[in-house]
Structure formats: C-alpha cells, structure tokens
Amino acid sequence: MPTLFDPLTLGAIKAPNRVFMAPMTRGRATRDHVPTPMMVRYYSQRASSGLIISEAIGISRQGLGWPYAPGLWTNQQIEAWKPVTRAVHEKGGRIVAQLWHMGRMTHSALTGQQPVSCSATATPGDAYTYDGRQPYEIARPLLIEEIPGVIADHVQAARNAIASGFDGVQIHAANGQLIDQFLRNNSNMRTDEYGGSVENRVRLLKELTQEVAHAIGADRTSVRLSPNGETYGVDDSDPAPLFMAAAKALDAIGIAFLELKEASPHGTFVSTDVPRQSPMMRRYFRGPLILNSDYDMARAQADLDSGLADAISFGRPFIANPDLVERLRDNAPLSEPQIATFYTQEADGYTDYSALANSKAVA
C-alpha cells in the first residue's frame, strides 16, 4: 500500500508525495484582486506539498465577491501570478489554480451588480464587504442564454491560469458556490434543462468541465465537490444519486483528479451527520481521488491503506506548518494556526510561521 510520502501521477502532473495543500481563502491580494509579493513567499514556503491547490481565484468580476481575494481575468492579475508559480516551481513544487464563481454569495457592494445564481435565493447571514458585513442579497436567476457566458469565463480563466504558469486548474464546484448551487435541490428551483432532475442539475458541472478540459487538457483539469451536508445554506435532500451522477460524468471526461471535501459530525469548517459519499463515489470515479477535511496522520494513512483515497489534502495544518510534509514524516509536533489572522491583509499569521528546521536551529 502507498504511504503519504510516495509519489502519485495526476494526469500530466507528477506529485512527489500525497500530502496536498487544500484550497484556502486568505485575503492577501489587492482591492483590485491582484496577487501581491507576500503571496509569492506564502506559496513558495509550502512548495514541499505534493500539490498545492491554490486559494479560490475569481474567474470574473461577476463571480468574485470576497474582499482582497485574487482574480484571473485581467492581464495585471495574470502577470502578478507568474512570480508565485515561478517561485513554487523553483522549489520543486506543483501548483494548480482553483477557479471560483461565488454565485449568490457575491454582493453588489463588491461587484457593482446583483448576485446571480440558478434561482432567486439568498445565502443565509451576512457577506464580507470593504464596508463591513452586510446581509446577503437575493440572487438574480441566470437566463439560460447567459449560461454559456459563465462557462466561457471559466474556460478563459483556465487558459489564463496556464499562461500564468499554473500546472493545471481545479473547478470549484463545492462549498455552496455557484456550481454547487446548481447541483443541490434546495437551491436550484429551475424548470428548464438545468433544473429538476439529477441529470439536469449536473448539466452545468458536466458542460463546464468538458469545455475547460477541451481548452487546457483533461490531464490538467480537476474538480472539487462537497457531497455531504450543508454549506452556506446549500444542501440536497438525497445526495447519493446526485453525486453518483456527478462521479460518472467526471469519470467519463477523464479529469486528472477529483477532490472531495467531506464534513463530519465534529468538523472544524462545517459539521454534518450526513454520511460520507466517497465510498459510493469511489465505485464510479476511477481516477485519482483526493479526500479532505480534518485529517490527521493516522486517519489519512488509513484511507490510503483501504484504497478509498489516493492522496489527502490538508487545509489549516498547512497554514501554520509550511513544512507539513516534513513534520508528518518525522512525527513532529504541529503548530496551531492563528484563526484571528486567517483573512487579514498582513504578514502576521500568513508568512511568519516557523519551519521545523528553524525551530531546531533556535533550540
């Protein structure tokens, strides 16, 4: 059986180990959503990961409604990502860009336009804006003739990612974002070919992934799903047939890998009693399967040993431990992340966590 420290082939990407860095929003770009030099250091510090999946990156002005999050739709953004990917590669790392459309989770205070979604619904709670937190707005349902434009924005962002030096892309179809809103029956009220049946609700994911794969290669295209439980008010009453269909569709396209964020009853990000869908999905998706959420070393290796997962992506442990791979290999203690600095714009709690080698030198 493979260990976390054995290599893994993901389409065109050769990962040196199976300890992946999960996508995590950190809010260190500019107000114009341009990556900053601070981000070069942050990502290069974590280049020993088998694969870095970037923070969510906006594909368009319409789709990005998070303060200080980066984008990939302007030339300035493309150029600013190049030092990031170059620094990761110079340290022997691999990095893919997670492509993001937030749908109803955007806010007009940030985008200058009404949020869009599959249906006229609103995310519960408040949105983060530059002027503080404001209630989420009711989304405008996308017209069916607008959907090709959303797909085209993803395709162009994927091409921009490759031009920026990324090794591939991950389509963000999880965590209550736009594609997830189309997938779930509590947020998708459509009566056209993108709503109603499981086949129709999976249609956007399937068409969008096919077009991105055609543009940059299926071997550089991946997807993230969150198949069990509710996130940001998005949920499904019968997830098994839905995500069986999604797994079959993505398998047929031949994507490089599929990542699943699976909540648990005691999850740190989101909790649920809905059973994990990965055992079922594993039967229908034959490519590399990456699992995520609240893993430790023992549980990660157990899911590799059973054949359920091919690699594990770690989120918060990578925030506080840029050398997480080495720490896990040496069974060394892990530093705890500073939650208060997750979304600030400073280096504190971002690039100032010590590596194990530095800690040993000080000792």
N, C-alpha and C positions, 0 to 999 in steps of 0.2 A: 504493500500500500504506500502511496506517496505521503511525504510529510509536508508540512507548511513551507519547508525550505527547499523543496525540489522544483525544478523549472516546469513551465506549462506553456503550451502553444495555444494562442488565441487568434486564430486566423493568421493574419500577417504579422502579429505581434508575438515576440518570444519573451515571455515573462521569466525572469531569473528565479523567482520564488512565488509562493502562493499567498503571501501576506499583502493584500491590496489595500490601498488607501481609498476609503469611501468618499463620495462627493459630500462636501460640507460648505454651506454658505458662510462666508466670513466677513464680507463688507469692507474690503480694503481697497476698492477701486475709487475712482473719482466720481463726482456728481454726474459727469458725462459718461460714466460706465466704462472708463478707460483703465486697464490694468496699470499698476504702479510698480516702481522698483522694489518696494517692500515685498511684493508678491513673488518676485524673482527669487529672493532669499528664502521665503517660506516654502515654495515648492522644491527648490534645489536641496534644502535641508532634508527633505523627505524622499529623495531620489532612490534610496535603497529599497523602497517598496517594490514588490514585484510589478505593480502597475499603479500609477496614480490616476484616479478618476477625478477630474477637476471639480471644483465648486460649480454649481449650476451657472451657466452663461447664457444671458439673454440672446435670443435669435433676432429680435426686432424691438423697436420702440413700443409697439403694441403689447408685446408679450412680457416686458420686464417691468415689474413694479416693486422692486426691493431697493432701498437706499444703498448706494455705494457698491452695488453688485456689478460685476463686469459684463460687457456685451461682446458680440462678434458680428456686428452688422456694418461698421464703418471702417474705412481704411486706417484711421487712427487706432482703433481697437485692434485690428489685425496686426499692425506694426508693433503695438505695445505687448502683444502676446509673444512675439518672437524671442525676446530675451528670456522669457520664462521657459519656453520649451527648449531653447538652446542650453540654458543652464542645467535643466534636468538631464538632457542628453549628454552633456559634458561630464556629468557624474555617473553615467551609465544607466540612467533611468528611462522609463517609458511613461508617457502621459497621454490620456485621451480627454477630449473636451465634452463635458455634459451639456447638451443643447436643451434650452429651457424656454417654454412658454407657460406663463402662470395662469392664463385664462381668467377666471373670476377672482383670482387672488391679487390682481393688479388693482391700482387705484388711480382715479383721474388726477389726483394731486401730484402723481409721479409721471404719468404717461400723457396727460393732457387730453385723454379720451375715456369714454365709458368702457369699463371692462367688457370683454367678450367671453362667451362660453358656449357650450352646446345648447343651454336653455337659460331662461330668465330666473336664475337663482343667485343667492349671495352666500359667501363664506361666512360662517359664524364669527363673531368677535370683531377685533379691530386690526386694521392694516398699519404697518410701519410706514411713515412718510417722513420727509425732511422737516415737517412742522409738527411732529409728534404723532401719536396714534389716533387714527380716525376710523369710524365704522366702515366695514366693507360695503361696497355698493352692489346693487342688483345688476347683474351682467346683462348685456345685450346678446340674444342668441345669434350666433353666426348664421348668415344666409348660406344656403347650400352652394351658391356661386362664389362665396368667399373662401370656402374650404381649400380649393386648390392654391390660393394665395398663402394660406398658413403652411401648407405642405412645401410650397416653393421657398418660403422663408427658412424652413428647416434645411432644405437642400442647399440653399446659398450659404447658410451658416456652417454647414458641414464642409463645403468647399473652402470657406474662409478659414476653418479650423486647420485643414490640411495645408493651406497657404501659410498659416501661422507656425507650422512645424509640429502640430499635434500628430500623434501616431494613429489616431482614429477618433471616433466620436461615440458618445453614449446618448441615446434619445431618452430624455427624462419623461417617462410615462407613469410615474409613481407619485405618492405623497399628495394627492389631491390637486395636482396641477392640471393643465388643460386636457391632455390626452387621458389622464385618469378620470377627469370629469365626464368625458365621452364614454369611458368604459363602464362606469358604475350606474346602476339603475335608480339610485336615489338622487342623482344629479342630472341625468340625461332623460329629459322628458320629450325628446323629439319623436315625430311621427313619420319622418322621411327615412331614407336608406341609411342614415347614421344614428337611428334610434330604435328603441323597441326590442327586437330580438338580440340575442347574444351575437349572432353573425353581424348584425348591423352596428352594434356598439363597438365591436372590434375593428370595424372597417377603417376608421381613421388611423389607428395604430398600424394596421397592415399596409395601407396605401402609403403612408408617410415613410415607414421603414423601407418599403420596396424602393421608393424614389431616392432616399438617401443612399441605400446600398448600391443602386444603379449609378449614382453620381460619384461615389468615392470607393466603391467596392464593398461587398458584403463582409469581406475579411477584415475590414476596418470599421465596421458598424456594430454597435451593441445597443442594448435596451435595458432600462431599469423599470421594474414593476414593484408594487407593494400589494401583494394579493390577499392579505388577510387583515381585516379590521378597518376601522375608520381613521382617516387623516384629514384634518381641516374640514370636517363635515362631509367628506366624500366617502361613500360606503356602498356596498352591494349586499342585497338580501340573500344571494345564492352564488357565492364566489367560485365554487368548484367548476361548473360548466363554463363560466366566463373565462377563467384563467386556463382551463384546458384548451379552449379555442384559441386563446392568445398564444399559448405554448406551441400549439400545432402550426399556427400561422408564422410565427417567428422561426420555427424549425425549418419550414418549407423555404423561407428566404435564405437560410444558411448564414445567419449572423455570426459574428466572431464569438460573442458570449452573451449570456443573459444574467443580469444581476437581480436578485430578489431581496428587498428589504422586508423582513418578516417580524412583525410585532409579537410580543409575548405578554403574558399577564402582568409582568413586572418590568416592562420596558422603560428605558430612560427617556426616549423620544416620544413614543406613543405606546400605550398598552391595550391589549385586547384578549378576550377569551376565545376568539375565532381561531380554529386550528390552523396550523401551518399548511400552506398549499404546495410547498416544494416537493414532498414525496409524490404527490399526484403529478405535478408538472414535470418532474424528472422523467416520467414514463413517455412524455410526448415531446420534450425538447431534448434532442440528442447531442447538442453542442456543449461547450464548457458552461457549467452552471456555478455562479458565484453567489454565496449567501452572506447576509449582512444583518446586524443588529445585536448588540450587547454580547458579543462573543468574548470568551477568554481562551487561553491556550488549550485547555483540556477539551472544551466543547468544540472548538474549531477542529482539532485533530480528530475528534470522534466523528464529526460529519464528513471529514475526508476519508477516514477509515471505512465508514459504512458505504461509501460511494455516493452519498447524497449530494455532496459538493465537490467541486474541483479546486476551488480556492475560497478564501474568506476575505471579505472587505471589512476593515476596521475604521470607525469614524473617530469618536472622541479620544481613544488612546493615541491616535496619530497627532492630535492637536498638541498634546503635552509631551509626546515622546517622538521626536523627529526620527530617531533611530530605533523605532519599534521593532523592526526585524531583528536587530542585534539583541535587544533586550529579551525578546521572546526566545531566541535561540539560546541565550545564556541563562534563561530563567531568572533574569534580573528584575528588581522591583520597578514598577511603573509609576511615573509622576502623574499627579492628578491635574486635570485641566481647570483653568480659572473661568468658571461659567460667566462671570460678570464681564469678561473681555471678549466673548465669542464674536460680537458684532460691532465692536468699537472700531475706530479708524487708526489706532495706534499700534506700535510695535509690541507694546506690553501685551502678553498673552497671545502673541502671534509668532514672532521670530525669536523670542528671548528664552524659550525653553532649552535647558541644557541637554546635550547628548551624554550618553553614558561615559564615553571616553573623557569628556571634560570633567565630569563628576569624579572619576577615578583620579584624574590628574590633581584636582583640588585636594582630594583626600590624601 
